[in-house]
Amino acid sequence: MSIEENFSWDYLKNVADALDSYRIRALIDAKQDILDAGIYDESQYETILIKMLDEEKLKYSLLNFLKQNSESNLKSLELFSEMNSIELNKTLSFLELLKNENLVSSEELYDKIEGYENNPEQLIFKDFLIKPNKTQTSQLKPIYEPVKIIFETKNCSGCGLCAGICPVNCLQIYNGFGKIDEDKCIRCGLCYFVCPRTYLPVRVLNMTQESTSEIKEYQNVGFFLEAYSARTKIKEISEICQDGGVSSTCLHYLLENNAVDVAIGAKMSNTLWRPEPILLKSKEEIFSTAGTKYVNNPNLQILNQSELHNKKIAVVGVPCQIQALLKSTIYDIGFPSLNNVEYRIGIFCMESFSYESLLKICEKLKVDIKNAKKMDINKGKFFVYTNSGEELNIPIKEISHLGREDCEMCFDLTSESADISIGSIGSPSGWNTVLIRTMKGKELYEKLISNNLIESKPLEEVKPGLPLLQRIAGSKKNNSKKHINTRLEENKRVPNY
């Protein structure tokens, strides 16, 4: 907060509202507990507290601005952004918070463009209709809601970020399911705040990726700058990689050239095919992470390690993990490790399984999991390649019921919130499809090419190419909507996208 601000009545009211926020109260009341836990030191604690206070103050400033009229619209939001010298997508992020805290109602208005053969009708964003609640703010202020409600209602994606930022280390994610130590918990709600399955401002995420203030609809794979098909030229990676080895090559370059100090990925644990998070500090350690693991792995859980606080970090993760990172960039409240994430390298993901479900798949294929050398999902089938040279497969439709239920509510196939997204759909066997989404991702990809680390060609030059990727990504979005609607009809909790 600037000490030069005029202490107007509105300013003081916004500060008072912010100070009365349960998040702020919890952080202040539990200061000693937080410092005793040793996750954050006093300077880091104060940074988090002040940044959270600034965010809450701006949020309530928007609320009080909207209360000046019975109805507001996009122009109102643009005016507020201009008055406060912030981008429109930042204002929209606050609007999402106010909606989710039941302080305002907001409806999106669309123009409908009629479709014709081979061209379906389209909905084009027109405006917002925003109405503040008439009840006194003091009667509506949100109270602590535990993230365990996300665990218990099978909405948790198992990304691990809640555990990765917890100031008292009371959370743990194992095999895709979360647990809370209630005796340690200080009821600050920060876990709920960062979770990608409580509320996720998808429109704001897309606008942030494109660095635009224009509100538009995005295609099935989200915003991207360029699309390629590529494969590694590094022999050690090509011999063990799942497809084209581009994600491992990214880490190889970043660590070799000190662009990052450490990378977060997934390696096989002592239990075969049950992955665990790992900190990668050298190019040699990259080889332990090669290949796809289809069991959920809470990579972001290890962000709370103190050795990361002053390190430049690259994170390799699936869509829910990358969403969590971008959401926390939009709602930045100064978590040390999160602020040090330099690269978000996203992996395509249709769904994941619990370890127990993976055992059931192997049972259906009549193979001992200890004999499984490689696993893959391709052409509508789940493949297991054995140490003895066998290739076994089963149609995905026969094992889809074994997938994690929360994955059925995920709309994102291609890690739309990443700097660079990597998968196999759309490229020939042995190659990766690569979507460049940000300038940072573009610069990294160009470094791989200029250092002769990858072979690359435009995705439009290969078959089946982008059309197949768009179709499968669209199918995942549609299935997500159907599953969410079914759960709503059953009065079950769903993610708020």
N, C-alpha and C positions, 0 to 999 in steps of 0.2 A: 504493500500500500504506500502511496506517495504522501509524505507529510505536507505537501504543498496543496493537497486537495482542499477545497472549501468545505468547512464543516457545516454544511447546510442541514436542514431538518431531514431531507430525503437521504443524505449521506449517512447521518447518524442512525436513521431508522434501518438502513440496509446493513450497517455494521451490527446493530443490536440484533436484527434477525439472524445474521450470520453467527454471532456469538451464541445464540440460543439454539443453533443447530445441534442435534445430538452427536454428530460426528465431531464437532469442535469440542463440545462438553466432554465427550469420552476421552479425547486426546489430552485435554487439560487435566482432567481428574486422574487419569492413569499415567501421568508423566513418569513417576518413579518406577512403576511396573514395567513400562516400556524400556527405560534406561537399564533396569536390572536384568531384563531379558537379553540385552547385549546385541540385539539385531541392529539397532541404530544408536549412534552416540548423541550427545546433547545437541551438537550443531545440526546434525541430520534431523533430529526430532523437531527442532525449531523451524527448519526449512519446510518440513512437511506441514507443520501446524500453520505457519504463515501463508503458505501457498494454498492450503485448503481453505483458510479464512478468506483469502482473496477470491477464490472461486465461488465460495458460498455468498460472499458480498455481491459479486456480479450477478449471480443467479437471482438473488432477491431484488437486486436493482432492476433486472428485467421484469420480474413479477410486478413490482410496484409501478413500473412504466406501463405495463399492459393493463393495470388496474385503472389507469386514467380514462380508459374508454371501455364501453360494454363489449365491443368487438374490435379485434385487431387483425391485420393481414400481413402479407409479405413486405409491403412498403413500411409498415410499422417496425418490422424486424430490421430492415435495411437502415431505417432512421436510428434505431437504437445502436446498431453496429457503428454507424458514423459518429454518433455522439460519444461513444466510448472507445473509439479508435481500435476496434477489433474487427476481424473478418466475419462475414456473414455465417460461415460454417461454425464459428465459435458460438455465435448467438443461437444458432439452431441446436447446438449441443446443450445449451442451457435450457432451451425450450423442451428438449427431450427429458431433462431432469425434472422440470416443473410438471410435465405430463405424468411422469412415472411416480411423482410424489403427490399426485392428485391436487395440485395447486392451480392448474389450468386444464381446460379441455382444448384440443386442437384437431381440426379436421382438414385433410388435404382435398382440394378441389381440382378436378381434371376436366379437360376437354376431350371428347371422344371423336376419334377419326374413324369413320366406317371402313371396314375392310372389304376386300374382294378376293377372288380366287387366288390362292397361293400367297396371299398377303393379309394376315389377320388384322382385326381392328386394333387400334392403338389408343392408349390413354396418355395424354400429354398434360403434365403438371401445369396448373393455372394459378392457384393461389392457396393461401392458408385462411382458415376461419378459426380465430383464437378467441376463447372466452375465459376470463379469469373466474375462479370460483368466488361466489359472493360471501362465503363464510369468512370470518376473521382468520387471518394468517395464523395467529396464535393457537387457534383451534384445529388447524390443519397440518401443522408442522409434523413431518414424518418422524416416527419413532424407530428405534433400532429393529431391523429385521435380519435374522441370522442367515448366513449363506447355507446353513444346513438344510433350509427349506428347499434349496436347489438340489442338494444331495438326495433328500428323502423323496422328492417328487420325480426323480430320474430325469432331471433336466441338466445335470452336471455333465460337461464335456470331458472332464478330467484333465484340463489344460495345466492345472497346477499353480496358476497365478495367485490365487487366494493365499495359498501357503507360501508363495514366493515373496509376498509383501507383508505378511502378518507381523505386526510390530512386537508381538510377544511369543511368536513361534508356537501357537496353539493348534495349528492346522496341519493335517497330513493327507496326501492323496496317494492311495495305493490301489493298483489294479483298476484304476478308473473310478474309484469311489472315495469320497472324502469323510474324514472324521475330525471332530473338534474336541479338544480338551476343555470342557466347560469350566474347570477350576482356574485355568489360565486366562480364558477369554475375557477381554475388557469391554465387550459390546460396543466397539467403535464403528462397526459396520463397513470398514474399509474393504473387507473381503467381498461383501455384497456390491460395493461401489465399483470394483474393478472387474467383477465377473462378467464374461461375455454372454451369459445366459440369463442374467437378471433383466437387463435392458441393453440393447445394442443399437446405436443410432446409425443404421446402415447408410442412409442418405448422406450423413455427415462423413462417414468413412470414405464413401466414393468421392465426395467433393474434396476431401483432404488429399486423397490419392492423386486427383487430377490438378490440385492446387487451383481450384476455381470457385467463384461465388455464384456460378450459374447453376440453377436447379434443373436437373434433367434425369431422364431414365437411362439406365445402363444395361448393356447386353448381358447375356447369360454368364459370361466369364468376368464381368466387372471391367473397370477401366484398365487399359494397357496402352503403352506407347508403340511397342513393336512386338512381333512374334517370330520365333525362330524354331528350327529343329537343329539339335546339336548333340555332339558326343565328345567325350574327353579324348585327349591325345596322351594322357599320362598312363603309361603301361600298367603301373601298380594298381591304379584305380580301375582301369578297363577290365582287368582280370577278375575283379571281385564285385563290381558295381551291379545294381539291379537292372538298369537300362543303359542310359548314356553316360552316367557318372558325373553329370554337370554340377549337382549340389555339392558333391565331395570335392570337385575341382574348384568351386568357389571358395570353400574353406581352405583348401590347399594354398590358393593364391593369397587369401587374406592373412593367413598365419605366416606364410613364408615371407611376405612383404611388410609385416608388422602393421598392416592396416587395422587389425584387431589384436588384442592381447589374448583373448580366449573366445571359444565358441561353445555354444550349448547344443547338444544333440542327444541321440539315443544310441545306446549300445546294448548288446545282449548281456543279460545278467548271468549269474551262476546257474539259474534255471533256464534251460534252453528255450528260446522263443518267448521269454518274458523279458521285455526290454526294461532298462532303467536309464535315468538321465545321466549325462556325463559332461564334465568340463574338458574341452579339448584345448590343449596348450601347444601342441606341435603337429606338424603335418603327418608324422608317423602315427599319431593317435587317431587320425581321420579314418584309417583303414578299419578300425574296430567298429565304426558306425555305418559302413557301407551296407546297402541292401535295405529293403523295406521291411518294417516290422508291423504286423497287423494287429498287435495287441496295444491297447491304450498305454501311453507313457506320459507322465506329467512333467515334461521337460522344464516348464517354468517354475517348478517347485524349488529348484536350486538357485533361483535368483537371490534368495536371502543370505547366501553365503558371503561373509564379510570380505573375503578376498576379491569379490567382484566390484566393490563399491568404487574403486578408482581405476577400473579396467575398461577398455573398449571391447564391446561384446558383439558377436554375431550369433543370431539364433536361427536354427533350422527347425521348422515346426509345421504342423498340419494346420488347416484353416482356422479351427477354434483357437489355437494358440496364437496365431498371427493376428486374429481379430482382437484378442485380449491385449496384445501389445499395442496395436494402433488405437484402440479405445483408451488405453492409459496414456497415450501421447496426446490425445484430444483432451482428456480430463487429467492434465498433468498436475500432480500435487507433490512432485519432488522426491519420489522414491529413488534413492541413489542408483541402484542397479538398472532400473527401467530407463533412467535418463542416459545411461551409458550404452544402451543398445544401439549400435551403429548400423547394423544390417538385419533386415527381416527376410529370411530366405524361406519361402513357402513351398510346401509339397502338396501336390494334388492328393485328394483323399475322398473316396466315396463313402467309406464307413470303417469303423474299427470294431474289434471284438475284445471281450474279456479273455483272460487266459483260459478259463474253463471252457468257453465257447470254442476256442481254437483247438483244444483237446478233442472236443466233440466232432469238429470238422475232420481232424485226423482219424478219428474213430470211424467216421463214415467212409473215409478213403482207405480204411484198413492199413494204416501206416503208423508206426511208432514215431512220435514226435522227435525222438532222439535220432531218428534216421532221416529227418527232413533237412536238406541242405539249403534250399531256397524256396520261397513262396512268392506268388505273383497273382494279381487279378488282371485278366485280359480277355477280351472278346466274350464277355459275359460269363466267364468261368473263373473259379478259384483253382490255381495250380499249386501242386507241391512237387518239387524235384528232390529225389532222394540221393543219399550218399552212394547208393548202389546203381545209380544211373536211370532210375525209373522216372517217368513223367505221369503224374496222376492228376486228375481234375474232376471238378464237380460244378454243375451250373450254379451260378450265384442265387438264382431263384429258389434253389433247394436248401440254401443255408442262410437266406436273408433273415429268417426268424432268429438266428443266433447272434445277429449284430446287436450292438448296444442300442437301447431304445432311444437314447438322446441323439444318436447319429441320424435317426430317421427325421429329426426336427431340424437338422443342419441343412442350410440352403446352398452352402458354398463348396463347390468341387475344387476350385483352382487356387485357393488361398488368395482371394481378391485383395486382401489388405497388406500383401507383401511388397517388398521392393522388387523382388524378382521371384516368379513362380515357376516351378519345375515339376514335370510329370511325364507320363509316357503317351497319354491319349492324343491321337492326332499325328504322331510320328511313326516312322517305320521301326521294326524291331531293332533293338540295340541303340536307339536314339532317344533323346529327350525332347519334349515340347517345352519351350521356354517363353514365358510372357514377361516382358520388361514393363514394369508398372510405374516406376519413379525414376528421376534423373540419377539418383544414387545407384539404382539397379542397372541403369543404362551404362553408367561409368564403369561399374564392376564388370559387366559383360564385355565391354570394349577392351578392358584390361586383359580378360581371358583370351580374346582374339589376338591382341597385339603381342602378347607373350607366347603365342603359339601353343596355348594349353587346350584349346578346343577346336573342333571342326564345326562350322556353322553354315546354315543356309536358311533363307527366308521360309517360314512355314507354308507360305502360299505355293512354294515350289515342290512340296512333298504331298503324298497321299497317305492317309485320308485327309490330313490337314485340319484347318480351323473349323470347317463345317461339322465334322464329327465331334470335336471338342465342344462346340456350341450346343449341339444337339444333346449330348450326354449331360452337360452342365445344366441345360434347360430342364431335362428330365429330373435331375436331382432337386432343382428348385420346385418343380411341380409336385413331386412326391413329398417334399417338406411341407408344402402348403396343405396337402391332403391329410398328412399325419397330424399336423397342428390342428386343423379343423375337426378331425375325429376326436382328438383329446379335449378340445373345447366343448364339443357336444357331450362328452362324458364328464364335464365339469372338472377336468384335470388342469393343473398348471402347465403353461407353455412359456417358452422364451418370448420376450417382448422385442421383436426386431423392428 
